C-alpha cells in the first residue's frame, strides 16, 4: 500500500484522483473503472473535507491505496467529526426536479461505483473509510 | 477548468473545459447564475471538452435547471456529454432531468 497525506482542501482533489488513478491503472483496471474509482475517491474526500473538517482549516487527510490480488483497496483516514455514511438517506432518483435533494449524492455514487464501502470511527478519534473494487 | 460563454440569438452556450470537482464547481455555478441573473434561461452546456465531473458539478447543473425552468422561462440542455460523464449522470438519475444532444449546434437549434 502506498500512503500520502494531504491538507484537507478541495484544491488537492486533482492530486488525490491522480494518486488512486495511477494505482488502478497499474493494477490493470479498464479506463472506465479507473474513472469510476477516481470519482468514488473524489466523492469520499470531498465529503470528508466538507463535513468531517467543516470549520477546521488545518485538517489532514491520509490516503492509502494499493492492490490486493485483483482488488483495489482505498483507505481514507481523517481526524474530523465522525459521520456515518450509512445514516445519510439515499437521494430519491425518481423525484421531480423541484423535489430533488441536493445532498447524499456523493455517498450514493461511492456505493454504486465501488463493491464495498465501509466506515469506521475509531477510539483514537480517527475515522477510517475503506473502499474496495474488484476487477471484472 | 475553463468556462466560455457564447451568445446565440435564442440561447447562450456555456462551454466547460477540463475538470469540475468541489474545487472548481463554484466557478461553474457562478457562470450559470450570472447567465440567469442576466435574464438568460435558455442555456446549452457544451461538454465536448469536459474531462471530468463529480457530484459537485451535478449539483451546480441541478440548481441552474431549477432556476431556468421556473415559470417555464427556459431550460438547461446538455451537449456532447462524454461517455464516462454520461454514465455517472445516469447513475445519479440526472439524465431524466436534462435533454441531451450529441452536437452543440443541434442543442442551440432546439431553442
gemmi code that builds the backbone of each chain (N, CA, C; Angstrom):
import gemmi

chains = {
    "A": [
        ("UNK", (0.847, -1.202, 0.000), (0.000, 0.000, 0.000), (0.875, 1.242, 0.000)),
        ("UNK", (0.523, 2.185, -0.868), (1.194, 3.483, -0.857), (0.324, 4.446, -0.053)),
        ("UNK", (0.973, 5.301, 0.742), (0.214, 6.265, 1.535), (0.720, 7.673, 1.279)),
        ("UNK", (-0.190, 8.624, 1.375), (0.192, 10.019, 1.215), (-0.765, 10.873, 2.056)),
        ("UNK", (-0.244, 11.974, 2.566), (-1.090, 12.867, 3.364), (-1.347, 14.155, 2.604)),
        ("UNK", (-2.588, 14.613, 2.692), (-2.969, 15.861, 2.043), (-3.580, 16.794, 3.081)),
        ("UNK", (-3.352, 18.090, 2.908), (-4.162, 19.052, 3.652), (-5.595, 18.878, 3.152)),
        ("UNK", (-6.550, 18.910, 4.080), (-7.942, 18.643, 3.707), (-8.547, 19.865, 3.017)),
        ("UNK", (-8.135, 20.056, 1.780), (-8.636, 21.186, 0.985), (-9.006, 20.696, -0.413)),
        ("UNK", (-10.060, 21.303, -0.955), (-10.547, 20.894, -2.278), (-9.476, 21.027, -3.362)),
        ("UNK", (-8.547, 21.936, -3.180), (-7.541, 22.155, -4.235), (-6.660, 20.924, -4.444)),
        ("UNK", (-6.654, 19.983, -3.508), (-5.833, 18.771, -3.671), (-6.586, 17.596, -4.291)),
        ("UNK", (-7.863, 17.818, -4.646), (-8.646, 16.717, -5.222), (-8.016, 16.177, -6.512)),
        ("UNK", (-7.430, 17.084, -7.295), (-6.748, 16.658, -8.528), (-5.666, 15.615, -8.219)),
        ("UNK", (-4.837, 15.928, -7.211), (-3.740, 15.019, -6.843), (-4.272, 13.725, -6.240)),
        ("UNK", (-5.355, 13.834, -5.485), (-5.962, 12.647, -4.880), (-6.464, 11.705, -5.982)),
        ("UNK", (-7.112, 12.273, -7.001), (-7.598, 11.443, -8.121), (-6.432, 10.832, -8.890)),
        ("UNK", (-5.366, 11.622, -9.083), (-4.188, 11.100, -9.797), (-3.570, 9.928, -9.043)),
        ("UNK", (-3.492, 10.083, -7.719), (-2.861, 9.063, -6.879), (-3.577, 7.714, -7.016)),
        ("UNK", (-4.891, 7.699, -6.854), (-5.624, 6.435, -6.960), (-5.708, 5.965, -8.421)),
        ("UNK", (-5.741, 6.932, -9.339), (-5.797, 6.586, -10.764), (-4.559, 5.819, -11.193)),
        ("UNK", (-3.392, 6.260, -10.721), (-2.136, 5.579, -11.061), (-2.133, 4.136, -10.555)),
        ("UNK", (-2.588, 3.947, -9.315), (-2.617, 2.590, -8.743), (-3.606, 1.706, -9.516)),
        ("UNK", (-4.774, 2.267, -9.819), (-5.802, 1.485, -10.511), (-5.339, 1.102, -11.915)),
        ("UNK", (-4.704, 2.051, -12.608), (-4.240, 1.802, -13.974), (-3.138, 0.738, -13.960)),
        ("UNK", (-2.184, 0.897, -13.034), (-1.101, -0.085, -12.917), (-1.660, -1.450, -12.515)),
        ("UNK", (-2.774, -1.457, -11.792), (-3.393, -2.709, -11.360), (-4.211, -3.372, -12.457)),
        ("UNK", (-4.313, -2.718, -13.614), (-4.963, -3.345, -14.752), (-6.444, -3.051, -14.901)),
        ("UNK", (-6.963, -2.065, -14.198), (-8.376, -1.709, -14.367), (-8.587, -1.026, -15.718)),
        ("UNK", (-9.786, -1.197, -16.258), (-10.144, -0.557, -17.539), (-10.243, 0.954, -17.334)),
        ("UNK", (-10.190, 1.695, -18.445), (-10.321, 3.153, -18.374), (-11.605, 3.558, -17.662)),
        ("UNK", (-12.674, 2.836, -17.958), (-13.964, 3.134, -17.334), (-13.884, 2.950, -15.812)),
        ("UNK", (-13.285, 1.830, -15.387), (-13.168, 1.576, -13.949), (-12.231, 2.580, -13.280)),
        ("UNK", (-11.143, 2.943, -13.976), (-10.213, 3.931, -13.411), (-10.957, 5.241, -13.147)),
        ("UNK", (-11.759, 5.661, -14.135), (-12.542, 6.903, -13.971), (-13.461, 6.774, -12.752)),
        ("UNK", (-14.143, 5.646, -12.656), (-15.124, 5.481, -11.581), (-14.471, 5.364, -10.207)),
        ("UNK", (-13.292, 4.758, -10.159), (-12.549, 4.668, -8.895), (-12.101, 6.079, -8.473)),
        ("UNK", (-11.663, 6.861, -9.461), (-11.276, 8.249, -9.166), (-12.474, 9.064, -8.687)),
        ("UNK", (-13.618, 8.845, -9.335), (-14.824, 9.581, -8.959), (-15.248, 9.227, -7.526)),
        ("UNK", (-15.254, 7.928, -7.205), (-15.656, 7.496, -5.864), (-14.719, 8.072, -4.806)),
        ("UNK", (-13.422, 8.099, -5.109), (-12.446, 8.612, -4.146), (-12.606, 10.123, -3.970)),
        ("UNK", (-12.846, 10.812, -5.072), (-13.112, 12.259, -5.035), (-14.324, 12.533, -4.143)),
        ("UNK", (-15.407, 11.761, -4.356), (-16.624, 11.985, -3.571), (-16.363, 11.749, -2.085)),
        ("UNK", (-15.581, 10.710, -1.787), (-15.262, 10.396, -0.384), (-14.430, 11.515, 0.234)),
        ("UNK", (-13.396, 11.952, -0.486), (-12.519, 13.004, 0.032), (-13.281, 14.323, 0.169)),
        ("UNK", (-14.123, 14.613, -0.825), (-14.910, 15.853, -0.774), (-15.819, 15.870, 0.448)),
        ("UNK", (-16.436, 14.715, 0.729), (-17.310, 14.626, 1.908), (-16.538, 14.878, 3.198)),
        ("UNK", (-15.338, 14.307, 3.275), (-14.515, 14.486, 4.483), (-14.131, 15.962, 4.642)),
        ("UNK", (-13.676, 16.567, 3.534), (-13.256, 17.970, 3.589), (-14.440, 18.860, 3.962)),
        ("UNK", (-15.597, 18.546, 3.368), (-16.759, 19.416, 3.554), (-17.451, 19.189, 4.893)),
        ("UNK", (-17.545, 17.937, 5.318), (-18.340, 17.641, 6.516), (-17.478, 17.327, 7.737)),
        ("UNK", (-16.548, 16.373, 7.618), (-15.758, 15.982, 8.787), (-14.897, 17.163, 9.260)),
        ("UNK", (-14.373, 17.913, 8.296), (-13.483, 19.038, 8.643), (-14.159, 20.390, 8.468)),
        ("UNK", (-15.499, 20.390, 8.516), (-16.204, 21.655, 8.426), (-15.707, 22.564, 9.554)),
        ("UNK", (-15.351, 23.768, 9.223), (-14.847, 24.750, 10.211), (-13.505, 24.374, 10.824)),
        ("UNK", (-12.810, 23.417, 10.235), (-11.463, 23.092, 10.737), (-10.468, 23.308, 9.595)),
        ("UNK", (-9.763, 24.421, 9.618), (-8.928, 24.776, 8.476), (-7.658, 23.920, 8.324)),
        ("UNK", (-7.229, 23.243, 9.387), (-5.936, 22.553, 9.313), (-6.050, 21.028, 9.295)),
        ("UNK", (-7.160, 20.534, 8.800), (-7.373, 19.091, 8.780), (-6.408, 18.372, 7.840)),
        ("UNK", (-6.111, 17.135, 8.204), (-5.235, 16.298, 7.378), (-6.030, 15.074, 6.909)),
        ("UNK", (-5.836, 14.755, 5.656), (-6.488, 13.603, 5.064), (-5.389, 12.625, 4.662)),
        ("UNK", (-5.457, 11.415, 5.204), (-4.455, 10.416, 4.864), (-5.064, 9.419, 3.890)),
        ("UNK", (-4.416, 9.263, 2.767), (-4.932, 8.389, 1.713), (-3.958, 7.242, 1.474)),
        ("UNK", (-4.459, 6.016, 1.565), (-3.647, 4.843, 1.237), (-4.346, 4.089, 0.120)),
        ("UNK", (-3.550, 3.536, -0.754), (-4.145, 2.847, -1.897), (-3.211, 1.744, -2.377)),
        ("UNK", (-3.769, 0.586, -2.677), (-2.951, -0.499, -3.204), (-3.819, -1.618, -3.754)),
        ("UNK", (-3.167, -2.557, -4.426), (-3.875, -3.715, -4.962), (-3.645, -4.894, -4.017)),
        ("UNK", (-4.693, -5.654, -3.799), (-4.539, -6.950, -3.132), (-5.167, -7.969, -4.070)),
        ("UNK", (-4.310, -8.734, -4.745), (-4.823, -9.616, -5.799), (-5.444, -8.765, -6.887)),
        ("UNK", (-6.689, -9.063, -7.241), (-7.335, -8.284, -8.300), (-8.299, -7.236, -7.730)),
        ("UNK", (-8.062, -6.869, -6.467), (-8.934, -5.891, -5.818), (-8.141, -4.648, -5.426)),
        ("UNK", (-8.692, -3.487, -5.735), (-8.060, -2.241, -5.278), (-8.666, -1.862, -3.925)),
        ("UNK", (-7.786, -1.450, -3.023), (-8.216, -1.045, -1.687), (-7.831, 0.412, -1.502)),
        ("UNK", (-8.796, 1.222, -1.123), (-8.560, 2.646, -0.907), (-8.993, 2.969, 0.522)),
        ("UNK", (-8.078, 3.541, 1.297), (-8.381, 3.870, 2.688), (-8.178, 5.363, 2.902)),
        ("UNK", (-9.208, 6.020, 3.427), (-9.125, 7.450, 3.740), (-9.289, 7.615, 5.245)),
        ("UNK", (-8.300, 8.254, 5.861), (-8.361, 8.460, 7.309), (-8.399, 9.956, 7.606)),
        ("UNK", (-9.350, 10.351, 8.466), (-9.400, 11.751, 8.892), (-9.539, 11.811, 10.406)),
        ("UNK", (-9.307, 12.992, 10.959), (-9.453, 13.196, 12.395), (-10.506, 14.257, 12.692)),
        ("UNK", (-11.490, 14.332, 11.812), (-12.554, 15.324, 11.987), (-13.776, 14.731, 12.663)),
        ("UNK", (-14.907, 15.389, 12.481), (-16.166, 14.913, 13.045), (-16.549, 13.592, 12.375)),
        ("UNK", (-17.022, 12.650, 13.183), (-17.489, 11.386, 12.616), (-18.837, 11.590, 11.946)),
        ("UNK", (-19.019, 10.965, 10.832), (-20.364, 10.907, 10.252), (-20.501, 9.549, 9.593)),
        ("UNK", (-21.629, 8.933, 9.822), (-21.819, 7.587, 9.285), (-22.527, 7.674, 7.939)),
        ("UNK", (-21.820, 7.305, 6.877), (-22.445, 7.402, 5.551), (-23.738, 6.590, 5.443)),
        ("UNK", (-23.806, 5.491, 6.213), (-24.989, 4.644, 6.078), (-26.224, 5.303, 6.696)),
        ("UNK", (-26.006, 6.356, 7.509), (-27.158, 7.049, 8.112), (-27.658, 8.191, 7.243)),
        ("UNK", (-26.901, 8.492, 6.205), (-27.335, 9.559, 5.310), (-28.313, 8.985, 4.301)),
        ("UNK", (-29.527, 9.553, 4.258), (-30.536, 8.965, 3.377), (-30.117, 9.018, 1.918)),
        ("UNK", (-30.477, 7.978, 1.184), (-30.155, 7.959, -0.235), (-31.035, 8.955, -0.973)),
        ("UNK", (-30.480, 9.568, -2.002), (-31.307, 10.508, -2.762), (-32.416, 9.766, -3.496)),
        ("UNK", (-33.569, 10.423, -3.649), (-34.665, 9.848, -4.425), (-34.429, 10.185, -5.888)),
        ("UNK", (-33.953, 9.172, -6.626), (-33.554, 9.419, -8.014), (-34.746, 9.557, -8.944)),
        ("UNK", (-35.935, 9.279, -8.417), (-37.131, 9.405, -9.258), (-37.863, 10.717, -8.977)),
        ("UNK", (-37.370, 11.473, -8.006), (-38.069, 12.703, -7.629), (-38.053, 13.709, -8.774)),
        ("UNK", (-39.114, 14.537, -8.831), (-39.164, 15.617, -9.820), (-38.038, 16.598, -9.562)),
        ("UNK", (-37.811, 17.417, -10.556), (-36.776, 18.439, -10.458), (-36.899, 19.257, -9.176)),
        ("UNK", (-38.136, 19.681, -8.867), (-38.326, 20.578, -7.725), (-38.115, 19.872, -6.394)),
        ("UNK", (-38.291, 18.533, -6.391), (-38.151, 17.788, -5.138), (-36.786, 17.134, -4.996)),
        ("UNK", (-35.954, 17.268, -6.008), (-34.671, 16.588, -5.999), (-33.782, 17.149, -4.883)),
        ("UNK", (-33.317, 16.274, -4.015), (-32.460, 16.720, -2.919), (-31.023, 16.868, -3.405)),
        ("UNK", (-30.365, 17.823, -2.836), (-29.009, 18.144, -3.266), (-27.985, 17.230, -2.576)),
        ("UNK", (-28.278, 16.823, -1.353), (-27.279, 16.072, -0.575), (-27.340, 14.565, -0.818)),
        ("UNK", (-26.349, 13.886, -0.314), (-26.359, 12.429, -0.339), (-25.906, 11.808, -1.645)),
        ("UNK", (-25.740, 12.641, -2.660), (-25.411, 12.121, -3.985), (-24.004, 11.518, -4.037)),
        ("UNK", (-23.062, 12.167, -3.356), (-21.687, 11.673, -3.356), (-21.587, 10.286, -2.742)),
        ("UNK", (-22.267, 10.099, -1.618), (-22.226, 8.798, -0.941), (-22.928, 7.735, -1.784)),
        ("UNK", (-24.029, 8.150, -2.422), (-24.729, 7.242, -3.315), (-23.796, 6.767, -4.435)),
        ("UNK", (-23.076, 7.692, -5.034), (-22.156, 7.330, -6.124), (-21.045, 6.418, -5.616)),
        ("UNK", (-20.489, 6.723, -4.428), (-19.440, 5.864, -3.856), (-19.929, 4.427, -3.752)),
        ("UNK", (-21.138, 4.265, -3.224), (-21.668, 2.912, -3.029), (-21.938, 2.216, -4.355)),
        ("UNK", (-22.393, 2.990, -5.337), (-22.710, 2.401, -6.643), (-21.446, 2.028, -7.409)),
        ("UNK", (-20.408, 2.848, -7.280), (-19.224, 2.683, -8.124), (-18.242, 1.671, -7.542)),
        ("UNK", (-18.265, 1.491, -6.219), (-17.336, 0.566, -5.578), (-18.090, -0.691, -5.153)),
        ("UNK", (-17.363, -1.780, -4.949), (-18.017, -3.017, -4.497), (-18.396, -2.910, -3.032)),
        ("UNK", (-17.518, -2.285, -2.242), (-17.778, -2.201, -0.810), (-17.299, -0.865, -0.260)),
        ("UNK", (-18.100, -0.272, 0.616), (-17.731, 0.982, 1.280), (-17.976, 0.784, 2.773)),
        ("UNK", (-16.918, 0.935, 3.545), (-17.016, 0.644, 4.976), (-16.475, 1.832, 5.775)),
        ("UNK", (-17.247, 2.299, 6.738), (-16.850, 3.481, 7.504), (-16.751, 3.105, 8.967)),
        ("UNK", (-15.652, 3.494, 9.594), (-15.466, 3.114, 10.993), (-14.834, 4.240, 11.812)),
        ("UNK", (-15.590, 4.826, 12.758), (-14.984, 5.781, 13.687), (-14.185, 5.004, 14.732)),
        ("UNK", (-12.923, 5.359, 14.937), (-12.055, 4.613, 15.850), (-11.987, 5.291, 17.218)),
        ("UNK", (-11.510, 4.516, 18.211), (-11.409, 5.032, 19.584), (-10.425, 6.202, 19.679)),
        ("UNK", (-9.422, 6.225, 18.795), (-8.442, 7.317, 18.838), (-8.933, 8.573, 18.117)),
        ("UNK", (-10.236, 8.635, 17.860), (-10.881, 9.806, 17.244), (-10.607, 9.927, 15.752)),
        ("UNK", (-10.009, 8.911, 15.180), (-9.867, 8.967, 13.726), (-11.072, 8.262, 13.090)),
        ("UNK", (-11.323, 8.582, 11.858), (-12.383, 7.919, 11.091), (-11.738, 7.236, 9.892)),
        ("UNK", (-12.075, 5.971, 9.719), (-11.437, 5.201, 8.647), (-12.491, 4.761, 7.629)),
        ("UNK", (-12.333, 5.237, 6.424), (-13.229, 4.861, 5.338), (-12.472, 3.938, 4.382)),
        ("UNK", (-12.981, 2.736, 4.196), (-12.316, 1.764, 3.324), (-13.237, 1.430, 2.150)),
        ("UNK", (-12.707, 1.542, 0.960), (-13.487, 1.204, -0.236), (-12.706, 0.170, -1.047)),
        ("UNK", (-13.414, -0.790, -1.593), (-12.752, -1.799, -2.423), (-13.526, -1.995, -3.727)),
        ("UNK", (-12.787, -2.388, -4.739), (-13.416, -2.745, -6.021), (-12.569, -3.808, -6.694)),
        ("UNK", (-13.245, -4.816, -7.175), (-12.568, -5.933, -7.812), (-12.609, -5.775, -9.317)),
        ("UNK", (-11.525, -6.202, -9.943), (-11.503, -6.175, -11.410), (-12.488, -7.191, -11.954)),
        ("UNK", (-13.174, -6.803, -13.042), (-14.107, -7.750, -13.667), (-13.491, -8.358, -14.899)),
    ],
    "B": [
        ("UNK", (-10.093, 24.143, -14.884), (-11.354, 24.272, -15.616), (-11.487, 25.663, -16.215)),
        ("UNK", (-11.949, 25.717, -17.457), (-12.208, 26.995, -18.123), (-13.647, 27.030, -18.608)),
        ("UNK", (-14.244, 28.190, -18.493), (-15.617, 28.346, -18.967), (-15.659, 29.482, -19.979)),
        ("UNK", (-16.278, 29.207, -21.114), (-16.502, 30.291, -22.071), (-17.991, 30.378, -22.373)),
        ("UNK", (-18.465, 31.600, -22.519), (-19.882, 31.836, -22.793), (-20.015, 32.456, -24.173)),
        ("UNK", (-20.900, 31.881, -24.953), (-21.137, 32.368, -26.303), (-22.631, 32.670, -26.440)),
        ("UNK", (-22.948, 33.846, -26.927), (-24.359, 34.221, -27.053), (-24.891, 33.895, -28.436)),
        ("UNK", (-26.025, 33.230, -28.458), (-26.736, 32.993, -29.709), (-28.044, 33.781, -29.649)),
        ("UNK", (-28.749, 33.793, -30.762), (-29.966, 34.605, -30.802), (-30.991, 34.142, -29.766)),
        ("UNK", (-31.144, 32.823, -29.650), (-32.213, 32.319, -28.780), (-31.717, 31.628, -27.519)),
        ("UNK", (-30.416, 31.570, -27.342), (-29.889, 30.913, -26.140), (-28.428, 31.314, -25.930)),
        ("UNK", (-27.907, 30.939, -24.788), (-26.470, 31.105, -24.526), (-25.832, 29.730, -24.429)),
        ("UNK", (-24.601, 29.622, -24.920), (-23.884, 28.356, -24.775), (-22.742, 28.545, -23.782)),
        ("UNK", (-22.730, 27.683, -22.780), (-21.680, 27.707, -21.764), (-20.815, 26.469, -21.972)),
        ("UNK", (-19.593, 26.680, -22.423), (-18.693, 25.555, -22.693), (-17.746, 25.367, -21.512)),
        ("UNK", (-17.677, 24.122, -21.029), (-16.797, 23.809, -19.901), (-15.632, 22.985, -20.413)),
        ("UNK", (-14.438, 23.407, -20.072), (-13.242, 22.681, -20.491), (-12.492, 22.225, -19.233)),
        ("UNK", (-12.065, 20.966, -19.220), (-11.254, 20.497, -18.099), (-12.052, 19.691, -17.078)),
        ("UNK", (-11.779, 19.935, -15.807), (-12.348, 19.097, -14.756), (-13.183, 19.919, -13.777)),
        ("UNK", (-14.363, 19.390, -13.470), (-15.234, 20.034, -12.494), (-15.302, 19.152, -11.259)),
        ("UNK", (-14.795, 19.669, -10.149), (-14.899, 18.955, -8.867), (-15.305, 19.963, -7.797)),
        ("UNK", (-15.173, 19.598, -6.520), (-15.606, 20.511, -5.452), (-14.809, 21.813, -5.456)),
        ("UNK", (-13.579, 21.762, -6.006), (-12.747, 22.972, -6.051), (-13.219, 23.924, -7.148)),
        ("UNK", (-13.650, 23.365, -8.277), (-13.966, 24.217, -9.429), (-15.466, 24.398, -9.668)),
        ("UNK", (-16.307, 23.555, -9.044), (-17.752, 23.649, -9.272), (-18.327, 25.034, -8.927)),
        ("UNK", (-17.799, 25.710, -7.882), (-18.344, 27.050, -7.597), (-18.223, 28.015, -8.789)),
        ("UNK", (-17.145, 27.874, -9.584), (-16.989, 28.708, -10.783), (-18.072, 28.407, -11.811)),
        ("UNK", (-18.372, 27.115, -11.963), (-19.428, 26.719, -12.892), (-20.777, 27.254, -12.403)),
        ("UNK", (-21.032, 27.077, -11.102), (-22.286, 27.558, -10.518), (-22.412, 29.069, -10.739)),
        ("UNK", (-21.295, 29.763, -10.567), (-21.276, 31.214, -10.739), (-21.606, 31.603, -12.180)),
        ("UNK", (-21.020, 30.885, -13.133), (-21.272, 31.189, -14.552), (-22.743, 30.985, -14.898)),
        ("UNK", (-23.327, 29.912, -14.358), (-24.737, 29.630, -14.633), (-25.636, 30.672, -13.961)),
        ("UNK", (-25.270, 31.055, -12.729), (-26.048, 32.080, -12.014), (-25.967, 33.431, -12.721)),
        ("UNK", (-24.777, 33.750, -13.211), (-24.593, 35.020, -13.925), (-25.499, 35.067, -15.151)),
        ("UNK", (-25.571, 33.946, -15.869), (-26.459, 33.883, -17.035), (-27.902, 34.103, -16.602)),
        ("UNK", (-28.331, 33.380, -15.588), (-29.709, 33.519, -15.092), (-29.984, 34.943, -14.613)),
        ("UNK", (-29.031, 35.500, -13.888), (-29.209, 36.867, -13.367), (-29.325, 37.883, -14.500)),
        ("UNK", (-28.702, 37.552, -15.637), (-28.785, 38.430, -16.799), (-30.003, 38.148, -17.665)),
        ("UNK", (-30.934, 37.364, -17.112), (-32.166, 37.081, -17.844), (-32.028, 35.986, -18.882)),
        ("UNK", (-30.924, 35.249, -18.836), (-30.732, 34.142, -19.776), (-31.126, 32.832, -19.089)),
        ("UNK", (-32.184, 32.234, -19.601), (-32.674, 30.992, -19.006), (-32.637, 29.827, -19.980)),
        ("UNK", (-32.324, 30.107, -21.239), (-32.184, 29.043, -22.230), (-30.694, 28.817, -22.427)),
        ("UNK", (-30.213, 27.730, -21.852), (-28.768, 27.528, -21.783), (-28.362, 26.164, -22.335)),
        ("UNK", (-27.345, 26.186, -23.171), (-26.717, 24.953, -23.642), (-25.403, 24.806, -22.887)),
        ("UNK", (-25.238, 23.689, -22.181), (-23.951, 23.419, -21.543), (-23.177, 22.479, -22.464)),
        ("UNK", (-22.140, 23.016, -23.068), (-21.327, 22.253, -24.020), (-20.217, 21.523, -23.256)),
        ("UNK", (-20.296, 20.187, -23.286), (-19.356, 19.374, -22.508), (-18.298, 18.705, -23.392)),
        ("UNK", (-18.166, 19.140, -24.633), (-17.273, 18.424, -25.556), (-15.821, 18.391, -25.064)),
        ("UNK", (-15.415, 19.392, -24.287), (-14.034, 19.387, -23.779), (-13.973, 19.164, -22.264)),
        ("UNK", (-15.059, 18.613, -21.742), (-15.103, 18.309, -20.306), (-14.459, 16.944, -20.066)),
        ("UNK", (-13.516, 16.887, -19.141), (-12.800, 15.631, -18.894), (-13.366, 14.865, -17.697)),
        ("UNK", (-13.955, 15.627, -16.770), (-14.325, 15.007, -15.505), (-15.368, 15.875, -14.822)),
        ("UNK", (-16.342, 15.225, -14.179), (-17.298, 15.985, -13.368), (-17.750, 15.140, -12.185)),
        ("UNK", (-17.594, 15.677, -10.984), (-18.082, 14.984, -9.792), (-19.475, 15.495, -9.452)),
        ("UNK", (-20.050, 14.973, -8.363), (-21.412, 15.361, -7.996), (-21.494, 16.849, -7.655)),
        ("UNK", (-20.358, 17.465, -7.339), (-20.366, 18.914, -7.091), (-20.806, 19.651, -8.355)),
        ("UNK", (-20.367, 19.156, -9.505), (-20.797, 19.736, -10.783), (-22.252, 19.428, -11.074)),
        ("UNK", (-22.679, 18.197, -10.727), (-24.083, 17.818, -10.952), (-25.007, 18.759, -10.178)),
        ("UNK", (-24.582, 19.083, -8.957), (-25.412, 19.964, -8.122), (-25.542, 21.357, -8.732)),
        ("UNK", (-24.444, 21.846, -9.304), (-24.486, 23.164, -9.959), (-25.460, 23.139, -11.139)),
        ("UNK", (-25.435, 22.028, -11.900), (-26.346, 21.895, -13.044), (-27.802, 21.826, -12.576)),
        ("UNK", (-28.013, 21.085, -11.482), (-29.373, 20.921, -10.944), (-29.940, 22.266, -10.500)),
        ("UNK", (-29.134, 23.036, -9.789), (-29.586, 24.352, -9.310), (-29.948, 25.254, -10.495)),
        ("UNK", (-29.126, 25.204, -11.554), (-29.378, 26.037, -12.730), (-30.638, 25.575, -13.469)),
        ("UNK", (-30.833, 24.250, -13.525), (-32.023, 23.735, -14.193), (-33.285, 24.167, -13.459)),
        ("UNK", (-33.245, 24.100, -12.146), (-34.390, 24.515, -11.346), (-34.723, 25.985, -11.591)),
        ("UNK", (-33.715, 26.801, -11.558), (-33.912, 28.240, -11.711), (-34.364, 28.582, -13.126)),
        ("UNK", (-33.786, 27.885, -14.103), (-34.096, 28.205, -15.501), (-35.502, 27.770, -15.891)),
        ("UNK", (-35.945, 26.646, -15.338), (-37.261, 26.114, -15.729), (-38.421, 26.813, -15.007)),
        ("UNK", (-38.094, 27.546, -13.956), (-39.155, 28.227, -13.197), (-39.973, 29.126, -14.138)),
        ("UNK", (-41.269, 29.147, -13.981), (-42.212, 29.930, -14.816), (-42.104, 29.564, -16.303)),
        ("UNK", (-41.592, 28.384, -16.587), (-41.442, 27.959, -17.990), (-40.628, 28.937, -18.824)),
        ("UNK", (-39.686, 29.589, -18.190), (-38.959, 30.624, -18.927), (-37.759, 30.078, -19.689)),
        ("UNK", (-37.443, 28.821, -19.488), (-36.317, 28.255, -20.227), (-35.923, 26.894, -19.694)),
        ("UNK", (-34.751, 26.455, -20.063), (-34.212, 25.200, -19.535), (-32.719, 25.099, -19.852)),
        ("UNK", (-32.074, 24.213, -19.123), (-30.666, 23.897, -19.389), (-30.631, 22.581, -20.157)),
        ("UNK", (-29.940, 22.558, -21.274), (-29.747, 21.299, -22.002), (-28.241, 21.006, -22.076)),
        ("UNK", (-27.916, 19.734, -22.231), (-26.512, 19.314, -22.250), (-26.122, 18.857, -23.650)),
        ("UNK", (-24.929, 19.213, -24.079), (-24.473, 18.816, -25.408), (-23.112, 18.136, -25.327)),
        ("UNK", (-22.919, 17.141, -26.209), (-21.638, 16.423, -26.327), (-21.137, 15.912, -24.979)),
        ("UNK", (-22.000, 15.181, -24.282), (-21.625, 14.676, -22.961), (-20.673, 13.489, -23.134)),
        ("UNK", (-19.447, 13.565, -22.625), (-18.523, 12.427, -22.763), (-19.082, 11.176, -22.069)),
        ("UNK", (-18.690, 10.021, -22.589), (-19.297, 8.752, -22.165), (-19.244, 8.527, -20.644)),
        ("UNK", (-18.060, 8.730, -20.056), (-17.923, 8.471, -18.611), (-18.831, 9.388, -17.794)),
        ("UNK", (-18.897, 10.625, -18.242), (-19.710, 11.603, -17.511), (-21.189, 11.275, -17.682)),
        ("UNK", (-21.542, 10.836, -18.889), (-22.930, 10.426, -19.123), (-23.315, 9.256, -18.208)),
        ("UNK", (-22.396, 8.304, -18.067), (-22.672, 7.141, -17.202), (-22.900, 7.565, -15.756)),
        ("UNK", (-22.078, 8.501, -15.287), (-22.220, 8.970, -13.906), (-23.521, 9.754, -13.733)),
        ("UNK", (-23.861, 10.568, -14.735), (-25.117, 11.326, -14.687), (-26.305, 10.367, -14.661)),
        ("UNK", (-26.199, 9.290, -15.432), (-27.266, 8.284, -15.478), (-27.433, 7.607, -14.126)),
        ("UNK", (-26.285, 7.249, -13.545), (-26.287, 6.590, -12.239), (-26.969, 7.486, -11.198)),
        ("UNK", (-26.722, 8.776, -11.316), (-27.283, 9.740, -10.362), (-28.732, 10.097, -10.692)),
        ("UNK", (-29.258, 9.516, -11.785), (-30.633, 9.798, -12.170), (-30.809, 11.178, -12.764)),
        ("UNK", (-29.741, 11.748, -13.287), (-29.804, 13.121, -13.790), (-30.177, 13.204, -15.258)),
        ("UNK", (-30.045, 12.080, -15.987), (-30.300, 12.176, -17.424), (-31.778, 12.434, -17.712)),
        ("UNK", (-32.642, 12.101, -16.740), (-34.067, 12.386, -16.939), (-34.370, 13.870, -16.755)),
        ("UNK", (-33.475, 14.576, -16.121), (-33.743, 15.981, -15.792), (-33.228, 16.945, -16.854)),
        ("UNK", (-32.440, 16.415, -17.790), (-31.840, 17.273, -18.821), (-32.006, 16.639, -20.194)),
        ("UNK", (-32.414, 17.445, -21.157), (-32.338, 16.972, -22.546), (-30.867, 16.967, -22.933)),
        ("UNK", (-30.472, 15.946, -23.691), (-29.081, 15.911, -24.134), (-29.015, 15.829, -25.658)),
        ("UNK", (-28.002, 16.457, -26.202), (-27.795, 16.483, -27.648), (-26.368, 16.048, -27.948)),
        ("UNK", (-26.215, 15.299, -29.053), (-24.872, 14.851, -29.434), (-24.015, 16.015, -29.888)),
        ("UNK", (-24.661, 16.995, -30.507), (-23.919, 18.079, -31.131), (-24.347, 19.432, -30.544)),
        ("UNK", (-23.397, 20.287, -30.184), (-23.744, 21.581, -29.560), (-24.660, 22.451, -30.424)),
        ("UNK", (-24.443, 22.449, -31.742), (-25.276, 23.304, -32.594), (-26.694, 22.765, -32.726)),
        ("UNK", (-26.800, 21.450, -32.644), (-28.110, 20.818, -32.602), (-28.848, 21.280, -31.330)),
        ("UNK", (-28.104, 21.389, -30.243), (-28.696, 21.855, -28.978), (-29.121, 23.320, -29.092)),
        ("UNK", (-28.307, 24.119, -29.748), (-28.661, 25.533, -29.973), (-29.946, 25.617, -30.799)),
        ("UNK", (-30.051, 24.735, -31.794), (-31.212, 24.715, -32.658), (-32.495, 24.305, -31.952)),
        ("UNK", (-32.347, 23.674, -30.801), (-33.506, 23.242, -30.016), (-34.301, 24.445, -29.507)),
        ("UNK", (-33.627, 25.581, -29.321), (-34.320, 26.758, -28.761), (-34.879, 27.656, -29.862)),
    ],
}
model = gemmi.Model(1)
for chain_id, residues in chains.items():
    chain = gemmi.Chain(chain_id)
    for i, (resn, *xyz) in enumerate(residues, 1):
        res = gemmi.Residue()
        res.name, res.seqid = resn, gemmi.SeqId(i, " ")
        for name, pos in zip(("N", "CA", "C"), xyz):
            atom = gemmi.Atom()
            atom.name, atom.element = name, gemmi.Element(name[0])
            atom.pos, atom.b_iso = gemmi.Position(*pos), 0.0
            res.add_atom(atom)
        chain.add_residue(res)
    model.add_chain(chain)
structure = gemmi.Structure()
structure.add_model(model)
structure.setup_entities()
